[in-house]
Amino acid sequence: MSDGALRTALDSMLRDCAALVRAIEPTSACRKGHQDYVSDVDLRLDEHLMAALSALTPGVPVLSEEREVTLAAPVAEWWIVDPIDGTSNLMAGIPFVGISVALVDRDGPRVARHHASLLAWPAPRAGHRNRNGLPAAAQCGSRAAQAPL
């Protein structure tokens, strides 16, 4: 699949993930470390992302912050996900959370997306600077929109 097609698929997937996060409230959480938690929402979104990414790119492993993964052999590429970046905020009802997804190969990130605070901020390999699916220059209404990506 081309990088452009992956970016398009990931943008759609992250919109679906954000809707899922908006639709459910965290009801439980476990402490992983100092100021580091995993909630039931993290785990549910992790399962959702694993299924969606496995369907998008069969055979490509999905590594997650929320679960241990063991690979039997080296792989050419792999997904790295953080289902909820900002679990403490989510648990406190603060909407400033992110969802991070990256396809990485031996040269580094091939395609990456970070859906932050219900806004999609892309992180492409080479150019294609855009925000929320539009060229960054087309969204020039605030200092944040004009900040370098």
Salt bridges, closest charged atoms under 4 A:
ASP3 OD1 - ARG110 NE 2.54
ASP11 OD1 - ARG113 NE 2.58
ASP36 OD1 - LYS32 NZ 3.84
ASP46 OD2 - ARG67 NE 2.70
GLU65 OE2 - LYS32 NZ 3.61
GLU66 OE1 - LYS32 NZ 3.00
GLU77 OE1 - ARG110 NH1 3.02
ASP105 OD1 - ARG125 NH2 3.07
